[in-house]
Amino acid sequence: MHKTTAGSWCKPLVGARNPLSYTIIRLMENIMDAATITSLVSNLGFPIVCVGVMFWMQNKEREAHAAESERWTEVVKENTEALRDLKEVVSLLKEKVNYGGTQGE
């Protein structure tokens, strides 16, 4: 694991214009420790850090939802095929029942 000291999070930002983008990258890499979070809040401000965290959380939720939606689409297709098969079986059973019954009714 990467050892982070207070203030070391900004060393890669030399010449960078957007410290928030680096913050989000760090959050995504899951290498945030208490000193890094404290340093971010003191240097960038609590609202900006919160926006970065919410951005990261929203991206994770979107990725999870995409995978979930893909699975639900697959399940609906499988259920549609099963319903078609059941409809065919029911129609075959109806035909057998009608042929076995009396025709004069």
N, C-alpha and C positions, 0 to 999 in steps of 0.2 A: 504494500500500500504506500502511496505517496505521502511523505511527511510534509505537512504544511505549517508554516509559522505565520504569525500575525503579520500581514502585509506582503507575504511572499506570493499571494495570489495575483498581484498586479504586475509582477516582473515580466510576464510574457506580453503585457500590454504596452510596452514601449513603442510609441508611434501609433498605437491603436486609437481609434476614435470612439469606439463603443464598448465600454467596460461591461455593459449588460450582456452583450453577446458572449463574452468570456465567462461570465457568471453562469449563464444558462448551460454552456458547454460543461462547466465544472459540475453543475447539478446533475446533468445527464450521465456523467462519468461516475457518479456516486462516490466521489472522493472528498466530499465536504466533511470537515470536522468542526468542532465548536469554535476553534480559533478563526477558521476561515469565515464562518457565518458571522461571528462578532466583527471581524474586520470588514466584511461586506456591508453590514448594517451601519457601522460607524463611518465608512468612507462613501458609500453610495446613498445611504438613507434607507430607513425601513420600508417606505412605500415602493421604492424601486426594486428592492430585493423581493418583496412580496409579489410584485408584478412578474418578475423573472420566475419565481417559483410557480405561480399560477400558470404562466405560459408553458412551463415544463410539464406541469400536471395535466393541462389541457391536451398537449401533444400525446402524452401517455394514454389518456382516456380515448382519444381519437383512434390511436393504433389498436387499442383493445376492442373498441367498438367495430372497427373495420373487420377484425378477425371474427368477432362474434356475428356480424352481419353475413359474412361469407358462409359461416357454418349454418346459420338459419336459412339461407338461400338453398344450401344443399339439402337440408332437412325438408323444406317445402317441396323441392323437386322429387325427393324420394316418396313423400306422402302423396303427391300427385300421381305418381306411377302406381302406388298401392291402390289408390281410389279407382284408377282406370281398370286395374285387374279385378277389383271387387265388382265394379259395374259389369264387366264382361261375365263374371261368374253368375251374378244375379240374373242377367239376361238369359244365360244358358239354362239356369234353373227354371225361369219363367217358361221358356220354350218347352222344356221337358214336362212341366206340370200341365201346360195347355195341351200338349199332344197326348198325355195320359188321361185327360179328362174326357167328358162327353162332348161331342161336336154339336149336338142338337140344341144346346142351351143358348 
